[in-house]
Amino acid sequence: MIAYLDRKRATCRPKTVSTIATRLKHFGEFLPGIYPDLDSVAALDRCKHIEPYLTSMIDAVNTKNGESITVADRPRRVLVLMGFLTDIAEWDWPEAPPRKPLFRDDIPKAPAKHCPATCPSISTGASPRSSPSPRQ
């Protein structure tokens, strides 16, 4: 992963590289806890390594404040990992896994936003067009 970050330094701002490093660090720290014998990213297996990592993010803790990571941080971590794996595959690095281990559907979805008080009620079937205008 260090070589990847060095390569990204050539095309990204320092803050971007730092953010990528932080998000990849979580994956890099997760793997040895489950598979200490994994010696290369090329040996990544979706079922053994990726899926448990995705599941672990539900209970992941922010190392800065000791609280659960935010719902918004989960997709960010997955997107950076996906970018890393995609980049090294496209660059034909020997460390790239032979098969694509992450997919678009692996990106955690944001929870549905609550309808504000001014939004028509879903239960009544009202729509913005059928609601009376305050000018009427």
Secondary structure, DSSP 8 states (H G I E B T S, - for coil): -HHHHHHHHTTS-HHHHHHHHHHHHHHHHHHHHH-TT---GGG--IIIIIHHHHHHGGG-B-TTTSSB--TTHHHHHHHHHHHHHHHHHHTT-TTS-SS----GGGS---------TTS--TTTT--TTTS--TT-
